Amino acid sequence: MAEFRVSAASADDVRVIAGWAVAEGWNPGDGDESAFHPADPGGFLVGRLDGQPITSISAIRYGTGHGFIGLYLTVPEFRGRGFGYRTWQAGMERLAGRNIGLDGVVAQQDNYRKSGFQQAWTTTRYQGVLGGLQRDSGIEVTDARSVGFGDLAAYDRRFFPAERDAFLALWITLPGRRAVVARRGGTIVGFAARRPAGDVDRIGPLFADSPETAETLLAALSVPEGVRPTGTELIGGGTALLGGGVVPPGGDDVPVMIDMPADHPVANQLAERAGLKAAWDTARMYTGGVPQIDRSGIYAVTSLELG
């Protein structure tokens, strides 16, 4: 009789799972698994049938009271046989007693409700080539790696229910990524990152204290690295930009995807003004209610997979 077991995934298994996500059309970022696995090494589970990986789930513990479910997948030819549900149960058991979040695809939302999840908001994926964005002349934009990590982590903590320093440190430093912060008077007022994802790029997070800051950060990420919009000047030894400017349509011609809360009209208007189109929706859901976070400053979530 065939044996099915769910156990902790290895780093190699996580790379296999990332490949499954690509096959599903989820467009994970290139190398995302390198940031995902250290966030909670025991939080990635894989189901094996006679030793062959066929299912997965990430059940990530953050702090003492928060958890996040993602990467819930079954290899297509093994669906409908209960293997996925047994993997789901293992993931939920690992996060028992925590307020658990997830981003649910439309087809699965009713099943998530049966497990105690309630919808907090809808997240809309926008996609297209960025352009036509204005920079605020009073906002300094600098490489996120050049600021004190403690300051960046404290800012990130405003928008996420728990500390995630291991994940954050990798998110801004993995090869091919661009992470920027916005500052006024030396104080961080915004944070955003862009990463390659196959033939597109993904942007997330986009956290900001004001609409002008969000647009300035998006503008900074819409031109190739090392290229400045007209009307800007380098400051801080060449690590920062100061000054207004307009990014023309097709700043770097690489399409982007960005996941924005649908009930944040300013964020949605910013996406549309930048030339992006709504593609599809997911639902951010929690088992214990919406955490105490600064939702007004979340212009785009960090990741549908890990929150």
C-alpha positions in Angstrom: 0.0 0.0 0.0 1.3 3.5 -0.9 2.6 5.5 2.0 1.9 9.2 2.3 3.8 11.3 4.9 3.9 15.1 5.6 7.2 16.3 7.0 9.5 19.4 7.1 10.8 20.4 3.7 14.5 20.7 3.0 16.0 23.7 1.3 16.1 21.7 -1.9 12.4 20.8 -1.5 11.5 24.5 -1.2 13.2 25.1 -4.6 11.0 22.3 -6.0 7.9 23.9 -4.4 8.8 27.2 -6.0 8.9 25.5 -9.4 5.4 24.2 -8.8 4.3 27.7 -8.0 5.8 28.9 -11.3 3.9 26.1 -13.2 0.6 27.3 -11.5 1.2 30.8 -13.0 1.7 32.4 -9.6 4.9 34.2 -10.7 6.9 33.9 -7.5 10.0 36.1 -7.6 13.3 34.6 -8.8 15.0 33.3 -5.8 12.1 34.0 -3.4 12.7 30.6 -1.8 16.1 31.8 -0.6 14.2 34.4 1.6 11.3 32.2 2.4 13.1 29.2 3.9 15.2 31.1 6.6 12.0 33.0 7.7 11.0 29.8 9.5 13.0 26.7 8.4 10.5 24.3 9.9 7.5 26.0 8.4 7.7 24.5 5.0 6.0 21.1 4.7 6.0 18.7 1.9 3.8 15.6 1.4 5.5 12.6 -0.1 3.8 9.6 -1.6 6.3 6.6 -1.4 9.0 9.2 -1.1 7.9 11.4 -4.1 7.0 15.0 -3.2 3.5 15.7 -4.4 2.1 18.3 -2.0 3.2 21.4 -0.1 2.2 24.1 2.3 4.1 26.9 4.1 2.9 27.4 7.7 5.2 30.2 8.9 5.4 31.2 12.5 6.0 34.9 13.1 6.7 36.0 16.7 4.5 34.4 19.4 1.1 34.9 18.0 1.0 35.3 14.3 1.2 32.8 11.4 0.8 32.7 7.7 -0.3 30.0 5.3 0.9 29.9 1.7 2.2 27.7 -1.2 -0.6 25.3 -0.7 -0.1 23.1 -3.7 -0.8 19.6 -5.0 0.9 18.2 -8.1 -2.0 18.1 -10.7 -2.1 14.3 -11.3 -2.5 13.7 -7.5 -5.4 16.1 -6.9 -8.8 14.9 -5.6 -7.4 12.1 -3.5 -7.2 13.8 -0.1 -3.4 14.3 -0.1 -3.7 18.1 -0.3 -6.2 18.2 2.6 -4.0 16.1 4.8 -1.1 18.5 4.1 -3.5 21.4 4.9 -4.3 19.8 8.3 -0.6 19.5 9.1 0.0 23.1 8.3 -2.9 24.3 10.4 -1.8 22.1 13.3 1.6 23.7 13.2 0.1 27.2 13.7 -2.5 26.2 16.3 -3.3 28.9 18.8 -2.1 31.7 16.5 -3.9 34.3 14.4 -3.3 32.8 10.9 -3.4 34.8 7.7 -3.4 33.8 4.1 -4.1 35.2 0.6 -6.8 32.9 -0.8 -7.6 32.4 -4.5 -11.3 32.7 -5.4 -11.7 29.0 -6.0 -10.6 28.1 -2.4 -12.2 30.9 -0.3 -15.2 28.8 0.7 -12.9 26.0 1.9 -10.9 28.5 3.9 -14.0 29.8 5.6 -14.8 26.2 6.7 -11.4 26.2 8.5 -12.3 29.4 10.4 -10.9 32.1 8.1 -12.7 35.3 7.5 -12.1 37.8 4.8 -10.3 41.0 5.8 -9.9 42.6 2.4 -9.6 41.9 -1.3 -6.1 42.2 -2.9 -6.0 43.1 -6.6 -3.1 42.3 -8.8 -2.2 45.1 -11.2 0.2 44.6 -14.0 1.7 46.5 -16.9 4.7 48.8 -17.7 5.2 51.6 -15.2 5.3 55.2 -16.4 4.0 58.8 -16.0 4.9 59.0 -12.3 5.8 62.1 -10.4 8.5 62.4 -7.8 8.1 64.7 -4.8 11.0 67.1 -4.6 11.1 67.0 -0.8 11.6 63.3 -0.5 15.0 61.6 -0.4 15.1 58.1 -1.9 18.0 55.9 -1.0 19.0 52.2 -1.2 17.4 50.3 1.6 20.8 48.6 2.3 22.4 51.9 3.1 20.1 52.7 6.1 20.3 51.2 9.6 18.6 47.8 9.5 17.0 48.4 12.9 15.3 51.5 11.6 14.1 49.7 8.5 12.8 46.7 10.5 11.0 49.1 12.9 9.3 50.8 10.0 8.3 47.4 8.4 6.8 46.4 11.8 4.2 49.1 11.5 2.6 47.2 8.5 3.1 43.6 9.5 1.8 41.9 12.7 5.2 40.6 13.9 8.9 40.9 13.6 10.3 39.2 10.5 14.0 40.3 10.5 15.5 37.2 9.0 13.1 37.4 6.0 13.5 41.1 5.6 17.3 41.1 5.6 17.3 38.6 2.7 14.4 40.3 0.9 16.4 43.5 0.4 19.8 41.9 -0.4 19.2 38.9 -2.7 20.8 39.2 -6.1 18.8 41.1 -8.8 16.6 43.0 -6.3 16.2 46.7 -5.7 14.9 47.9 -2.4 14.5 51.6 -1.6 13.4 53.8 1.3 12.0 57.3 1.3 13.1 59.7 4.0 12.2 63.2 5.2 14.6 64.9 7.5 16.4 61.6 7.9 13.3 59.7 9.1 12.0 56.8 7.1 8.6 57.5 5.6 8.4 54.7 3.0 9.8 51.4 1.8 9.5 49.5 -1.4 11.2 46.6 -3.3 11.3 45.2 -6.8 12.4 41.8 -7.8 12.6 39.8 -11.0 10.0 37.0 -11.6 10.6 35.2 -14.8 9.7 37.6 -17.7 8.2 40.2 -15.4 9.1 41.9 -12.2 7.1 42.0 -8.9 6.9 45.0 -6.6 6.3 44.5 -2.9 6.1 45.8 -0.4 5.1 49.4 -1.1 4.6 51.0 2.3 4.3 54.7 2.7 3.2 57.5 5.0 1.5 59.5 2.2 0.3 59.2 -1.4 3.2 61.4 -2.5 5.7 59.1 -0.9 4.2 56.0 -2.4 4.3 57.6 -5.9 7.9 58.7 -5.4 9.0 55.2 -4.4 7.1 53.7 -7.3 8.8 56.2 -9.7 12.2 55.3 -8.3 11.6 51.6 -9.0 10.2 52.3 -12.5 13.5 53.3 -14.1 16.6 51.1 -14.7 19.1 51.1 -11.8 21.5 53.9 -12.2 19.2 56.0 -14.4 17.6 59.1 -12.9 14.5 60.9 -14.0 15.1 64.5 -15.2 15.1 67.1 -12.5 16.8 65.0 -9.9 20.2 65.1 -8.2 22.4 62.7 -6.4 23.0 63.3 -2.7 24.6 61.4 0.1 27.7 60.3 -1.7 25.8 59.0 -4.7 23.4 56.7 -2.7 20.3 58.9 -2.7 18.2 61.0 -5.0 16.5 64.3 -4.2 14.3 66.4 -6.4 11.2 66.1 -8.5 10.9 64.6 -11.9 8.6 62.7 -14.2 9.2 59.1 -15.3 8.0 58.7 -18.9 5.8 55.8 -19.9 7.9 52.6 -20.3 10.6 53.6 -18.0 12.4 50.3 -18.4 9.9 48.4 -20.5 9.8 45.4 -18.2 6.2 44.6 -17.1 5.6 44.6 -13.4 3.0 43.0 -11.1 2.0 44.6 -7.8 -0.6 43.4 -5.3 -2.7 46.2 -3.8 -5.6 46.2 -1.3 -8.7 46.8 -3.3 -10.3 48.9 -0.5 -7.4 51.4 -0.7 -8.6 53.8 -3.5 -5.5 56.0 -3.4 -3.3 52.9 -4.1 -5.6 51.7 -6.9 -5.6 55.2 -8.5 -1.9 55.3 -8.3 -1.6 52.0 -10.1 -4.0 53.1 -12.8 -2.2 56.5 -13.2 1.0 54.5 -13.6 -0.5 52.6 -16.6 -1.2 49.3 -14.8 -4.4 47.3 -15.3 -6.2 45.1 -12.8 -5.7 41.4 -13.5 -7.2 39.2 -10.8 -8.1 39.2 -7.1 -7.3 37.2 -4.0 -8.7 37.6 -0.5 -6.6 38.4 2.6 -8.1 36.3 5.3 -7.4 35.7 9.0 -8.7 33.3 11.7 -8.5 35.8 14.5 -9.5 39.1 13.0 -7.5 41.8 11.3 -4.2 42.4 13.2 -3.4 45.9 14.6 -1.3 47.2 11.6 -1.2 50.5 9.8 -3.4 49.5 6.9 -3.6 53.0 5.5 0.1 52.8 4.7 -0.1 49.5 2.8 -0.1 50.4 -0.8 1.1 46.9 -1.8 1.6 43.8 0.2 5.1 42.2 0.4 4.2 38.7 -0.8 1.1 36.6 -1.4 3.1 33.6 -0.2 4.4 34.8 3.2 2.4 37.9 3.9 
